[in-house]
Amino acid sequence: MTDEERTRLIGCRDGLSHALIAVGGLRGAITGPAGAYLPPRHHTRKRAAAEARIAELDKARDAIRRQLDDVRAALSI
Protein backbone atom coordinates (compact mmCIF):
# COMPACT_ATOMS: atom_id res chain seq x y z
CA MET A 1 0.00 0.00 0.00
CA THR A 2 1.41 3.36 -0.99
CA ASP A 3 1.50 6.35 1.30
CA GLU A 4 -1.22 8.06 -0.76
CA GLU A 5 -3.56 5.07 -0.47
CA ARG A 6 -2.93 4.84 3.26
CA THR A 7 -3.62 8.57 3.67
CA ARG A 8 -6.91 8.22 1.78
CA LEU A 9 -7.96 5.26 3.91
CA ILE A 10 -7.15 7.20 7.07
CA GLY A 11 -9.30 10.05 5.76
CA CYS A 12 -12.14 7.61 5.03
CA ARG A 13 -11.81 6.13 8.51
CA ASP A 14 -11.97 9.56 10.11
CA GLY A 15 -14.95 10.59 7.99
CA LEU A 16 -16.86 7.41 8.78
CA SER A 17 -16.10 7.79 12.49
CA HIS A 18 -17.46 11.33 12.39
CA ALA A 19 -20.58 10.16 10.52
CA LEU A 20 -21.13 7.48 13.16
CA ILE A 21 -20.91 10.08 15.91
CA ALA A 22 -23.32 12.38 14.04
CA VAL A 23 -25.89 9.61 13.55
CA GLY A 24 -25.60 8.74 17.24
CA GLY A 25 -26.18 12.38 18.13
CA LEU A 26 -29.30 12.57 15.96
CA ARG A 27 -30.62 9.37 17.48
CA GLY A 28 -29.89 10.67 20.97
CA ALA A 29 -31.77 13.88 20.22
CA ILE A 30 -34.86 11.81 19.45
CA THR A 31 -34.58 9.19 22.17
CA GLY A 32 -33.01 11.11 25.01
CA PRO A 33 -30.29 9.89 27.36
CA ALA A 34 -31.98 6.57 28.16
CA GLY A 35 -31.87 5.47 24.49
CA ALA A 36 -35.58 4.66 24.28
CA TYR A 37 -38.32 6.93 22.95
CA LEU A 38 -41.06 6.93 25.59
CA PRO A 39 -43.89 9.39 24.90
CA PRO A 40 -47.27 9.03 26.60
CA ARG A 41 -49.34 6.07 25.37
CA HIS A 42 -51.95 8.26 23.65
CA HIS A 43 -49.33 9.74 21.25
CA THR A 44 -49.64 6.88 18.78
CA ARG A 45 -48.92 8.80 15.56
CA LYS A 46 -46.05 10.70 17.13
CA ARG A 47 -44.62 7.44 18.50
CA ALA A 48 -44.89 5.72 15.11
CA ALA A 49 -43.15 8.61 13.35
CA ALA A 50 -40.33 8.69 15.90
CA GLU A 51 -39.86 4.93 15.77
CA ALA A 52 -39.66 5.10 11.96
CA ARG A 53 -36.95 7.78 12.16
CA ILE A 54 -35.06 5.75 14.76
CA ALA A 55 -35.24 2.66 12.54
CA GLU A 56 -33.80 4.61 9.58
CA LEU A 57 -31.00 5.97 11.76
CA ASP A 58 -30.25 2.45 12.99
CA LYS A 59 -29.98 1.21 9.39
CA ALA A 60 -27.62 4.07 8.56
CA ARG A 61 -25.55 3.38 11.69
CA ASP A 62 -25.22 -0.30 10.77
CA ALA A 63 -24.15 0.53 7.21
CA ILE A 64 -21.56 3.02 8.46
CA ARG A 65 -20.21 0.47 10.96
CA ARG A 66 -19.82 -2.16 8.21
CA GLN A 67 -17.93 0.31 6.02
CA LEU A 68 -15.79 1.44 8.95
CA ASP A 69 -14.90 -2.17 9.78
CA ASP A 70 -13.86 -2.73 6.15
CA VAL A 71 -11.65 0.36 6.18
CA ARG A 72 -10.06 -0.61 9.49
CA ALA A 73 -9.36 -4.09 8.14
CA ALA A 74 -7.75 -2.61 5.03
CA LEU A 75 -5.56 -0.35 7.19
CA SER A 76 -4.41 -3.22 9.39
CA ILE A 77 -3.01 -5.16 6.42
C-alpha positions as CSV (number, residue, x, y, z in Angstrom):
1,M,0.0,0.0,0.0
2,T,1.4,3.4,-1.0
3,D,1.5,6.3,1.3
4,E,-1.2,8.1,-0.8
5,E,-3.6,5.1,-0.5
6,R,-2.9,4.8,3.3
7,T,-3.6,8.6,3.7
8,R,-6.9,8.2,1.8
9,L,-8.0,5.3,3.9
10,I,-7.2,7.2,7.1
11,G,-9.3,10.1,5.8
12,C,-12.1,7.6,5.0
13,R,-11.8,6.1,8.5
14,D,-12.0,9.6,10.1
15,G,-15.0,10.6,8.0
16,L,-16.9,7.4,8.8
17,S,-16.1,7.8,12.5
18,H,-17.5,11.3,12.4
19,A,-20.6,10.2,10.5
20,L,-21.1,7.5,13.2
21,I,-20.9,10.1,15.9
22,A,-23.3,12.4,14.0
23,V,-25.9,9.6,13.6
24,G,-25.6,8.7,17.2
25,G,-26.2,12.4,18.1
26,L,-29.3,12.6,16.0
27,R,-30.6,9.4,17.5
28,G,-29.9,10.7,21.0
29,A,-31.8,13.9,20.2
30,I,-34.9,11.8,19.4
31,T,-34.6,9.2,22.2
32,G,-33.0,11.1,25.0
33,P,-30.3,9.9,27.4
34,A,-32.0,6.6,28.2
35,G,-31.9,5.5,24.5
36,A,-35.6,4.7,24.3
37,Y,-38.3,6.9,23.0
38,L,-41.1,6.9,25.6
39,P,-43.9,9.4,24.9
40,P,-47.3,9.0,26.6
41,R,-49.3,6.1,25.4
42,H,-51.9,8.3,23.7
43,H,-49.3,9.7,21.3
44,T,-49.6,6.9,18.8
45,R,-48.9,8.8,15.6
46,K,-46.1,10.7,17.1
47,R,-44.6,7.4,18.5
48,A,-44.9,5.7,15.1
49,A,-43.2,8.6,13.4
50,A,-40.3,8.7,15.9
51,E,-39.9,4.9,15.8
52,A,-39.7,5.1,12.0
53,R,-37.0,7.8,12.2
54,I,-35.1,5.8,14.8
55,A,-35.2,2.7,12.5
56,E,-33.8,4.6,9.6
57,L,-31.0,6.0,11.8
58,D,-30.2,2.4,13.0
59,K,-30.0,1.2,9.4
60,A,-27.6,4.1,8.6
61,R,-25.6,3.4,11.7
62,D,-25.2,-0.3,10.8
63,A,-24.2,0.5,7.2
64,I,-21.6,3.0,8.5
65,R,-20.2,0.5,11.0
66,R,-19.8,-2.2,8.2
67,Q,-17.9,0.3,6.0
68,L,-15.8,1.4,9.0
69,D,-14.9,-2.2,9.8
70,D,-13.9,-2.7,6.1
71,V,-11.7,0.4,6.2
72,R,-10.1,-0.6,9.5
73,A,-9.4,-4.1,8.1
74,A,-7.7,-2.6,5.0
75,L,-5.6,-0.3,7.2
76,S,-4.4,-3.2,9.4
77,I,-3.0,-5.2,6.4
